[in-house]
Amino acid sequence: MKKCIPFVFILFIVTIGYSQILKKEIPDKLVVLTFDDAPASQYSVVAPLLKDFGFGATFFVCEFPPNHKDSTLYMNWRQIKALDKMGFEVANHTHTHANVSKLTQSQFNAELEYIENKCDSLGIQKPQNFAYPGYGLNANALEYLQKKEYAFARAGGNRAYDPLTDHPFLIPSWATNADNKNEIISAMEEAKNGKIVVITLHGVPDVEHPWVNTPPKLFREYLQYLSDQNFKVVSLRDLQAYIDVDIAKGSIVPDLDSPLKN
């Protein structure tokens, strides 16, 4: 009988830790929409449609080289500020869409601080969440994000986010393109039993990067499906209503061997 005590004690501690990670129960059909790279269509097409459906979203912005100043291809900062005014989350995707796995801490900080300073100068809320450009990451990047006190960081991996086992700096997601509608619809159905589905989108359409293009007609179909099926669609920052990120970061060991790229 005594041999069972350590196991029961460990189980008790793990259960307590899990219960503390969650501020409240994760509802079924909770979906996070995220948009990368700041293509112009996110302002002209995406934002108006999201407003029509009453959905939240996170826009991970950067100045994508070399054509970020071309307003036919990318949003300008006036438009990014407008997204913030509309109530959407503006978050950090580095200054130059940098592969953070190859950066020193000072280089990493400079990349993030450029976006932070731009937001500050325009009265945009300070970014508190991050997405890895090209899904490039390593253990150092997680350490750098912690030192800068970010809350969440989104990666890839084509799987649902489990707040009890996935570290907040390693949030998995699915990425859309013009040809994977069935995969994305199936992915949305995984938002249940405490798991959250995070979707990565780029341009709607994406002129410069056609391999991640989502046609506007298909995007509207996704929004209509989410609405018809009564999904709750939120930004990444909204997850803090459900998840205590400090406790999660302190109790979940980062698993860099799990799928983290799309």
Disulfide bonds with the S-S distance in Angstrom:
none
